[in-house]
Amino acid sequence: MKRLLTVLAIIGILFASFTGAVYADTIVYITKSGTKYHAANCRYLSKSKISISLSDAIARGYTPCSRCNAPRATHTHSWNGGVVTIAPTCANTGIRTYTCTTCGQTATETIPASGAHVWDGGRVTSAATCINTGIKTYTCSTCGTTRTESIPATGVHTWDNGKVTTPATCISAGVMTYTCTSCRRTSTKQIPLDPDAHQWECTEVITESVGDQHGYGVFWCKLCDASKHDEICPSANFVDVKNDWSHKPIDFAVNNKITTGTDPTHFRPNDASTRAQVVTFLWRLNGQPEPVTVNNPFVDVSGDAYYYRAVLWAAENNITTGLNDGTGRFGVDLPCTREQCVTFLYRSAGYPEVGTHQEFTDVEKGRYYYDSISWAASNGITVGLNDGTGRFGVGNKCTRAMIVTFIYRSAIQN
C-alpha cells in the first residue's frame, strides 16, 4: 500500500508539471497581416486564422498577443549586450535596454548620472586689472550649472592720456603725469625743455594799445633774463583766445574795460553769454552811467550783484522789460539768444533808423526783434550764420565771442 501511494504522488507531480508548462510545439494562430500570435479563442482571429506551432511563430518573429494571453514558450532569456536608449547626463540618470535574442522581450536598467558637466568655453564676468584678479564663469550646456575660476591680475596698468603737471619752460624740463584708470597709480614722463617757453613781462610801454590796436613795448623773461621788443596784446593773458575773427573784438573789449574775462587767464569765448553779462557789457560800453531810479523792478536782481546798476540802467532806458512770463524776473543767468543780444544793442544805440538790409529766412516781420536784426544787418554788425542757410540764428545761444563782436562792429561804425 505504501508503495502504491508513492507512485500516485509522483504521477500527480508529473501531471501538474505537464499541465503548467507550454512546449514549443503547442499550436497557436496568426493572421495574414498581423505581427502577433494568438490563442484559439482570440477575437482578433475573426477575419483570418492560420495555425502554426509556437516555436515556428517565435522563430518567424511573432510576439504573443497581450489581449488573449497567448501562450509563451518556456525558456531562459538570452539577453543581448543592450543599447543605451536614454543617455545619462551630469544630473539625470539614463536607461540601457536589453532584448532577448530568443523571444524578443526587452528589459531595462538604470544608468547612473555621470556627474560630468559639459562646460562651455566660459566668459569673463569680471575683468582682471593691474592689481585685482578677475573671474571667468563657465556654464554647463546640459544642466545650466556654473563654475568660476580666477583670472590672475595682469600687472599691466591702463594709463590715461596724461596731463601736464609741470610745464616746460625756457630753462627747465616739464613733467607729464599719467594715471592708471584702475588703481590710480601715477607715472611721470619728462617734457623736454622748451627754449621758446619764456615768461614774458612787459617792462616798458612804448606805445599804448588803443581800441582794437595792439601797443608796443619792451618785454623781459622772468626766467632766463632774455628781452625783446614786441606788440602788447590786450588779450594775451587769455589762453583760450585764438587769432581768429573774435581776436580783435576781444582786444577791443579788454582795452575799453567792457570785460576782463571770466578769470585772469580765460575769456571763455565759446561759453553762452548770460542776459546779465550782455546788459553789463552794454552798460560799460556806454560809460557805466548811474541809473536815475532806485526802484528795482525785477525780483531776481540782487542789490549787491555786479550787474545791479547795469540792469537798472537798461530798464529805465527801455533796453529791457525783463522776461515776458509774468514772474517779474529779468532772467539774470539765462543764456542770451542772438536776437536778444542784437535787440539790447539796438535799443542801447537809441533805436536808430533801419536801412537797406539783407533778409534772413528765419526772421519774421512783426516780431519784436525784426527791426533790431535789420539794423544790425544794414550796418555790417551781422551777416547771420555762416552755414549757407541764409539764417540769422534766431533762438541760438549768443556766445561771449559773438556779443563782443557785435559790440565791436557797432562801435567802429560810430
Stockholm file with secondary structure:
# STOCKHOLM 1.0

chainA/1-414         MKRLLTVLAIIGILFASFTGAVYADTIVYITKSGTKYHAANCRYLSKSKISISLSDAIARGYTPCSRCNAPRATHTHSWNGGVVTIAPTCANTGIRTYTCTTCGQTATETIPASGAHVWDGGRVTSAATCINTGIKTYTCSTCGTTRTESIPATGVHTWDNGKVTTPATCISAGVMTYTCTSCRRTSTKQIPLDPDAHQWECTEVITESVGDQHGYGVFWCKLCDASKHDEICPSANFVDVKNDWSHKPIDFAVNNKITTGTDPTHFRPNDASTRAQVVTFLWRLNGQPEPVTVNNPFVDVSGDAYYYRAVLWAAENNITTGLNDGTGRFGVDLPCTREQCVTFLYRSAGYPEVGTHQEFTDVEKGRYYYDSISWAASNGITVGLNDGTGRFGVGNKCTRAMIVTFIYRSAIQN
#=GR chainA/1-414 SS CHHHHHHHHHHHHHHHHHHHCCCTTCEEEECSSCSEEBCTTCGGGSSCCEEEEHHHHHHTTCEECTTTTCCCCCCCCCBCCCEEEECCCSSSCEEEEEEBTTTCCEEEEEECCCCCCCBCCCEEEECCCSSSCEEEEEEBTTTCCEEEEEECCCCCCCBCCCEEEECCCSSSCEEEEEEBTTTCCEEEEEECCCTTCCCEEEEEEEECCBTTBCEEEEEEETTTCCEEEEEECTTTTCTTCCSSTTHHHHHHHHHTTSCCCSBTTBCCTTSBCBHHHHHHHHHHHTTCCCCSCCCCCCTTCCTTSTTHHHHHHHHHTTSCCCCSSSSCCCCTTSBCBHHHHHHHHHHHTTSCCCCSCCCCTTCCTTSTTHHHHHHHHHTTSCCCCSSSSCCCCTTCBCBHHHHHHHHHHHHHHC
#=GC SS_cons         CHHHHHHHHHHHHHHHHHHHCCCTTCEEEECSSCSEEBCTTCGGGSSCCEEEEHHHHHHTTCEECTTTTCCCCCCCCCBCCCEEEECCCSSSCEEEEEEBTTTCCEEEEEECCCCCCCBCCCEEEECCCSSSCEEEEEEBTTTCCEEEEEECCCCCCCBCCCEEEECCCSSSCEEEEEEBTTTCCEEEEEECCCTTCCCEEEEEEEECCBTTBCEEEEEEETTTCCEEEEEECTTTTCTTCCSSTTHHHHHHHHHTTSCCCSBTTBCCTTSBCBHHHHHHHHHHHTTCCCCSCCCCCCTTCCTTSTTHHHHHHHHHTTSCCCCSSSSCCCCTTSBCBHHHHHHHHHHHTTSCCCCSCCCCTTCCTTSTTHHHHHHHHHTTSCCCCSSSSCCCCTTCBCBHHHHHHHHHHHHHHC
//
